[in-house]
Amino acid sequence: MKVLLIDPPCDYWGYAGGDGFCAPPIALATVAAYLEKHRVDVAILDCNVSNIKFSGLKEEIVRRKPDVVGLPSSMMCFIPAAF
């Protein structure tokens, strides 16, 4: 199974992206470490480091062909498109 954990672009929510600061995806790294320990093929896509905007995110997911995609749970509050 291939798992892709995504840290979405910070520029969507002004309080984090507006001042140029965006925290690293520590929670996703923790989940990834657990999955790796249990021999799951996992990758983290940090859209901020990779400079991927929402407009290019779908293409990147399709290119990577994951079986499962995960997002940080806090993102559900900020991204209406997640519903």
C-alpha positions as CSV (number, residue, x, y, z in Angstrom):
1,M,0.0,0.0,0.0
2,K,1.2,3.5,-0.9
3,V,0.3,6.3,1.5
4,L,0.7,10.0,0.6
5,L,0.5,12.4,3.5
6,I,0.0,16.0,2.4
7,D,0.8,19.3,4.1
8,P,-1.4,21.7,2.1
9,P,-0.2,25.1,1.0
10,C,-0.1,27.7,3.8
11,D,-1.2,30.6,1.6
12,Y,-4.8,29.5,1.8
13,W,-5.1,30.6,5.5
14,G,-3.8,34.1,5.9
15,Y,-2.7,33.9,9.6
16,A,0.0,31.3,8.8
17,G,1.0,32.1,5.2
18,G,0.5,35.8,5.2
19,D,3.6,36.6,7.3
20,G,5.9,34.1,5.5
21,F,5.9,31.6,8.3
22,C,4.6,28.1,7.9
23,A,5.3,25.4,10.5
24,P,6.9,22.1,9.4
25,P,4.5,19.1,9.2
26,I,5.6,17.5,12.5
27,A,2.3,15.5,13.0
28,L,2.6,14.1,9.5
29,A,6.2,13.1,10.1
30,T,5.1,11.3,13.3
31,V,2.4,9.4,11.4
32,A,4.9,8.6,8.6
33,A,7.4,7.2,11.1
34,Y,4.8,4.9,12.6
35,L,3.8,3.7,9.1
36,E,7.4,3.1,8.1
37,K,8.0,1.1,11.3
38,H,5.1,-1.1,10.1
39,R,6.6,-1.4,6.6
40,V,4.1,0.8,4.8
41,D,5.3,2.7,1.8
42,V,4.7,6.3,2.9
43,A,5.7,9.7,1.6
44,I,5.1,13.3,2.8
45,L,4.3,16.0,0.3
46,D,5.0,19.3,1.8
47,C,3.3,21.7,-0.6
48,N,5.1,24.7,0.9
49,V,8.6,23.3,0.5
50,S,7.7,22.0,-3.0
51,N,6.0,25.2,-4.0
52,I,2.8,23.4,-5.0
53,K,-0.4,25.4,-5.0
54,F,-3.9,24.0,-4.7
55,S,-4.2,24.4,-8.5
56,G,-1.4,21.8,-9.0
57,L,-2.2,19.5,-6.1
58,K,-4.5,17.2,-7.9
59,E,-2.0,16.6,-10.7
60,E,0.7,15.8,-8.1
61,I,-1.5,13.3,-6.4
62,V,-2.4,11.6,-9.6
63,R,1.3,11.5,-10.6
64,R,2.3,9.8,-7.4
65,K,-0.6,7.2,-7.6
66,P,-1.1,6.7,-3.8
67,D,-3.6,4.2,-2.5
68,V,-4.4,6.4,0.5
69,V,-4.1,10.2,0.9
70,G,-3.9,11.8,4.4
71,L,-4.2,15.4,5.5
72,P,-3.7,17.0,8.9
73,S,-7.0,17.0,10.8
74,S,-6.8,20.7,11.5
75,M,-6.9,21.4,7.8
76,M,-10.6,20.4,7.6
77,C,-11.5,23.6,9.5
78,F,-9.7,25.8,6.9
79,I,-10.3,24.2,3.6
80,P,-14.0,24.1,2.5
81,A,-13.1,22.0,-0.5
82,A,-12.0,19.2,1.8
83,F,-15.7,18.4,2.3
